[in-house]
Every structure is written in structure tokens, then in C-alpha cells.
Amino acid sequence: MALEIEKRSNGGVLVSYHRIMQLDIETNVGVSAWVRSYVDASERQRELDGGDGIYHEDVRYSTEGMESAPLTVEEAYAWLKTERPEFADAEDC
């Protein structure tokens, strides 16, 4: 699963394919979702195939508290779409 939406990375590159690569759970504190963004889905496939020189950017998004913290990857994708404006209109892919 991943999210598809065009946005500028912090490095100024246009990226459109975003996948959760890691969830960090700090007990009784909150959850951090690490999102890896690629230019497009073909760049992710190149990474899976062992390709070199693939542009990606990793960004951490954190919850405040545990009340609405996502504990599964599926919940984390839904949380990104509802709580992070940059992913509000993203499509599941």
C-alpha cells in the first residue's frame, strides 16, 4: 500500500509516491510514522529491483499522545490522510 499525491519534497523535488516505511511506537507517549517519498511508483520498483541512484526523501510525522495514534500500517495511512493536510487528497495505491 502507498499514497499517491504530487507535492514538493523538502529538497524541492516533485514527488508523488509515498509509502510508510516504519512505525515507531513510544509507549504512553505517541507514534511516529516514517514516510518515504519517491518521484513515482516506478522509482519504488527500481529500489525493490536493487537499482542505484534512486531519489527518495524520508520524513517523520508524529502523533500527539496515544488517543488517536495509529498502531497498524493501515491505520497510519488513514491517519496521514485525515491529520496531515499534505496527504488529505491522496489516493490509495
Beta strands, then each sheet from edge to edge (+ up, - down):
strand 1: 3-8
strand 2: 14-26
strand 3: 30-38
strand 4: 56-62
strand 5: 91-92
sheet 1: 4+ 3- 2+ 1- 5+
end
